[in-house]
């Protein structure tokens, strides 16, 4: 059976991790490997992951892009699913990953993100779906090649060999690294957002408010589209 690594890039995620650990423990079947890639946490992130029996590695460079690149290099599974530390997958997630990637035409697939905290954020959830079609309006030449913007909160999954083949995430990608990854994967196969849900935290919306949060999401997406990569990190502050 094809082996699956569930990989969690993390930085100071002690507040979110207990729910994620419980979520992963309830999966049937279990991942063949659970790998947390730490970016230099100063809280209990590493201790919590190790207590859960996860494999923990420290990335040489902080940042989600470099952490993911390092993690994929170190992963032992044939397939890799990237799970954000504040997101929760369905119990049959690993079986779903295997089933979807059995289609050799696909190079990259994701779960369907539902933004939820104390309540479901339906407007932002819909905006997340609509954002996958940004390239239709901004990069139509990429859209016809199959490029969709499938963001990290969608819980991306792919074949490890394919990730290494396309060179992973560009070294200078600090924000919107998933968009660059989508472009790379579209060169070798199709991209697909499946209907299986992943529940992802609304902590940014709770901190910023719905209007400000969606404005920031839109602004960051447009800045990436028009090549202002150097400004992205300042537009998208951390929320823990």
Helices and strands as residue ranges (DSSP letters): E 4-10, H 14-25, E 33-38, H 45-51, E 55-58, H 64-74, E 79-82, E 87-89, H 93-101, E 106-116, H 122-131, H 134-138, H 140-143, G 152-154, E 157-159, H 160-166, H 177-186, E 190-201, H 203-208, H 210-225, G 229-231, H 232-235
